[in-house]
Amino acid sequence: MDLTGREIVLGVTGGIAAYKSAEVVSRLRHLGANVHVIMTKNATEFVSPLTFQTLSANQVVTDTFQAPEYWNVEHVALAKLAEVFVIAPATANIIAKMASGIADDMLSTTVLATKAPVLIAPAMNTGMWTAEATRENVQKLKTRGVHFVGPDSGILACGDEGAGRMSEPEAIVEAIRDILDVRRDLEGLKILVTAGATKERLDPVRYMTNDSSGKMGFAIAEAARNRGAEVTAVYGSVTAPVPEGIRRIQIESAQELYDTMMHETPDQDIIIQAAAVCDYRFEKTSTSKIKKAEGESLTLTLKENPDVAKAVGAIKKKGQTLVGFAAETDNVRKNAAEKLKKKNLDMIVANDVTLPGAGFNVDTNIAALITKDGTEEQPLQTKRELAEKILDKIIELRK
């Protein structure tokens, strides 16, 4: 893949592997890319800025307050310029800063400001890489869509042997090329994704809901956006951040979701219903807080909510693709297959929420993609990875 004219920002942090980053710059330049290097103060103790300036043919930024090459705010300019933002080597320190949103030097400030895809090539001692704090920070960044390459295993500079070596320059360049070769196979399509949990109010301070965080639905929305779709997210109660660059509609109850879907569905090409909808609501609600009566029990009667997925299936138009989700605890495949037919779906994503790493409020999932033609098992993976597999299957179904 020719990278002529592509703008790449490379952050170099203070690790012995910084010398490998010089070859990363050289390889990218050979492919025609424009490379802009930001070095932390510690990185300059390992490799001279002059090395990167010579290889990149661009000014190397090392200080938040140094005079900019052009009359603009340097960290904002580089953040906007980047088509992909690479940090190699990435120490445990910069990973922790990024996970916490800390911006206290030029590199951390710039990466926080960028909207470009971010690729991290970790390099550190095995103990630091396997530390619980580092693993949590890495998982947090992966959940946000940050890409990782490596680390590799082997003998480290400190003499230890294990995971922590920065990936070789050719692997890093290949990962950059993969990111820049983003598919735009959903361009021109309108996709609606539902996410999160609905709430059913009992009174002003109490409600019934479920554990859905919105992570799966938002992962699909982000992936679809990146692949060129015009995305609408309809979401209820969520703990995951709502993606940027999409149209947002927030609802609370199943009835509000139903009304919204009846209005929005006719204009969509693909509808993916990942929201966890309460099947029931309270028959009677109170406009004031229900007070406890000492020694007396409280009986609540529930009534069925509208079946949103079934209603959407009933008004399905030619050319539309409908995808549902089935979070089950028993007879997962059987129950999901019945929903597929009953709700006029083209595909249903079924998962057993009792399995470790699957279901609500976690960053991973295990699922089965069920269509009328068969089932594709998806092993444990991040929800973002599963989102891509779901979109791939939808494209296959639409051919």
Buried (B, 14 or more C-beta within 10 A) or exposed (E): EEBEEBBBBBBBBBBBBBBBBBBBBBBBBEBEBBBBBBBBEBBBEBBEBEBBBEBBEBBBBBEBEEEBEEEEEBBBBBBBBBBBBBBBBBBBBBBBBBBEEBBEBBBBBBBBBBEBBBBBBBBBBBEBBEBEEBEEBBBBBBBBBBBBBBBBEEEBEEEEEBBBBBBBBEBBBBBBBBBBEEBEEBEEBBBBBBBBBBBBBBBEEEBBBBEBBBBBBBBBBBBBBBBBBBBBBBBBBBEBEBBEEBEEBBBBBBBBBBBBBBEBBEEBBBBBBBBBBBEEBBEEBBEEEBEEEEEEEEEEEEEEBBBBBBBBBEEBEEEBBBBBBBBBEEEBBEBBBEBBEEBBBBBBBBBBBEEEEBBBEBBBBBBBBBBEEEBBEBEBBBBBBBBBBBBBBBBEBBE
